[in-house]
Amino acid sequence: MKHSETVFLVDDEPALLKALGRLLKAEGFAVQAFDSAMKFLSAPHNNGAGCVLLDQSMPEMSGMELQQRLVQEDSALAVIFITGNGDIPMSVRAIKAGAVDFLTKPVKDKDLLAVIQTALEKSRTMLAERAEINQWKQRHAELSAREKEVLFHVVKGLPNKQIAANLGVVEQTIKVHRGRVMAKMGVESLAQLVLVAERLQLK
């Protein structure tokens, strides 16, 4: 089965890179292998879904440091650690920072493939959520200044009458603006509108 996502291998053990690459390619994955975190960072990556299978102990930059860089860059690549000398505090830090799993070498092929599928699903979900948020941001940007004011008051839970008083207009005008806001934002209920506003951090 051919997979559209890429699995990036980052490990300073050439034999392991070769073995993992052979396994994953046989399973239909697109694979890119790097023997250091720095080489991985300097290589071009597409913006699609994917995951990074990452060793912790590497020269120049550790796996944890690379994970931090990916978080700072807001990367949608899901991270899986596979290491020979990890400990519980290290694994806890990695998971808290968003890693899908923290595996200890040697790893059974079946277990590794299952974790990779979970990581790719997480990456796909992250990309879908970002696309949705970007769409809402675009819709919000297209609201008029008055519509943005009305939206701000609506998501604070104020009734139309109070919003009208605050903005110095009649209540019917607020109803009209509110209807336009909901139509332009593509939502069908007040609850949905509040949820979108929270996702956009408008509150």
Secondary structure, 3 states (H helix, E strand, C coil): CCCCCEEEEECCCHHHHHHHHHHHHHCCCEEEEECCHHHHHHCCCCCCCEEEEECCCCCCCCHHHHHHHHHHCCCCCEEEEEECCCCHHHHHHHHHCCCCEEEECCCCHHHHHHHHHHHHHHHHHHHHHHHHHHHHHHHHHCCCHHHHHHHHHHHCCCCHHHHHHHHCCCHHHHHHHHHHHHHHHCCCCHHHHHHHHHHCCCC
